[in-house]
Amino acid sequence: MLENMLNLSGTALEEEDFRTQRVFFTTDIPKLEYAWDCGVAIGNYLKGLKQGKLWGTYCKKCKRTVIPPRVFCEICFRNMDKWVELKDTGTVNTFSICYVTWDMKKLTYPQIPAVIEIDGATKGKGILHLLAEVDPQMVRVGMKVKAVWKPKSEREGAITDIKYFKPI
Amino acid sequence: MKLRKVAVVGAGITKFVRRAQETAKELSYQASKMALDSCNMPVEEIGCVVHGTAPDAFDGVHMKGEYLSEASGGWRKPFMRSYVGGGTGVFAPINGWYLIASGMFDTCLVVCEEKMSSCQPHPQGAFLTIFDHTTERPLGPNLLWIFALEMNRYMQVHKIPLEQIALVSVKNKHNALDHPSAQLGAELTVNDVLNSEVMAWPVTRLMVSPTSDGAAAVVLASEEVAKKITDKPVWISGVGWDLDTAYWTNRDLYYPEYVEKAARMAYKMAGIKNPREEINIVEPYDPFAYKELHHLEGLLLADKGQAPRITAEGITARDGKMPVCPSGGLLGVGNPIAAAGMMKICELFWQLRGEAGKRQVKNSPRTGLAQAWGDLMQVGTVVIMQRKD
């Protein structure tokens, strides 16, 4: 075993190999387009966002209100019992201060993604969103925050109808 | 159902590199061939093939399993692809295990391969579509976000200082210097790790595993066949896997419940009552430095919040009481997704047979555990391997 470990397959390529055309490659950009139907639960959620409201769903058997809303409870596996209007305030559960884009380009201004537990939902139930109007170094877990909405005329029934959350 | 005993009898691996000249098929073939040759098994004697490879989006090849089947010894054989994101490398051998344990086959070649470099301009692009298309993707998330969010939650709940998490990078990259496949072995200090570029606070560059091309494979056999092939079979004595909800913002990310469930399933099957005493060597999934600690706790090998302490005490060093990632892990050897998990299975095979060379641990291990993790922070896959003297 040890013997054949000394000469493993796998040839690392360097910039030089491409520049000198020691190796060749082909490229393609496959074009795929999708239109995602938002479904029943998220459809209602988006309708709420357009109206400046956050909605969750409640399961009476598991006694929990969840957001994002769904039509079925994944724990007891039955229909959710009712829609519940939640507040547009919440608590920072966790956050990051991100300095790079997905393809590793530097950001001029860092983004602050966070999981925000929404007031009115069961404790620990939150959504992914961004924080702003705050010094990144001042963000803390447990910080109270409120949604900053786009003006009504600009809302389109999307998660981005909330521009971001800011500290209260 | 009466399950048959299943052994690992051979293993093979390629180098892990940022961009390999070899195609996905060539890498799969090299790892498969090395595994077969290591136990002198002709491909004709392989009853079935399991192939593990992660998103088709990396290669831009639809139905990648079928595409890679002949390069994995699967020509005109019962072939299946198994896939649970990052958990694939330890899930594929579980699939191979039950094909033999069930009595359906006597031999199985399990091959895991990833060629991430094909995806331009950066393989991370392939991960962007794991987020919910309506409620998350419009916010522009990238993969670093979820790791940073989970790491911060873990640090906040237990009040863990960054220095203790950086120790994992130092340890694993050091261990990788002795692995012939390794992409990023290095001698570093805690300060090097802390002072490297902040990518998504609290994650710094040296706390992240690289993207890689590579492949790894094992040959599995029933007891009857294994005993004819080798006097040092390594038995798969327990397997477990578990998936949590994809509604990841509804869970407390400080603790991986699904990893604990997978571990308990595997411990029960292996008859392990006290894992901290009975598991002698561990290869948990370490794509980010904190994940090794997070997983040791989920595997019940450390109390909640205490994995950083046992790391600082040297218990998890290669010469410690319970070596963790003696291979060098994903942080040091590299992270060709599915192949990285399989690299851990190969490491246990070599370590338990005393064939790990410079990496050989000092505590003459009898029982080892490999674990992988993936999807939207929701899957845990566990395999326990044992030598019998």
Interface residues (C-beta under 8 A of the other chain):
Chain A: M1 L2 N4 M5 L6 L8 S9 G10 T11 A12 L13 D17 V23 T27 D28 P30 Y34 W36 C38 I42 Y45 L46 V66 I67 P68 R70 E74 N93 T94 F95 S96 I97 C98 Y99 V100 T101 W102 D103 M104 P110 Q111 P113 A114 V115 G124 K125 G126 I127 L128 H129 L130 P136 V141 A158 I159 T160
Chain B: A11 I13 T14 K15 F16 V17 R18 R19 A20 Q21 E22 E26 L27 Q30 A31 M34 D37 S38 G60 Q120 P121 H122 Q124 G125 F127 L128 F131 D132 H133 T134 T135 E136 P138 L139 G140 P141 N142 L143 L144 W145 A148 L149 E150 N152 R153 Q156 P180 S181 E197 V198 M199 A200 W201 P202 V203 D213 G214 T245 Y247 T249 N250 R251 D252 L253 W350 R353 E355 G357
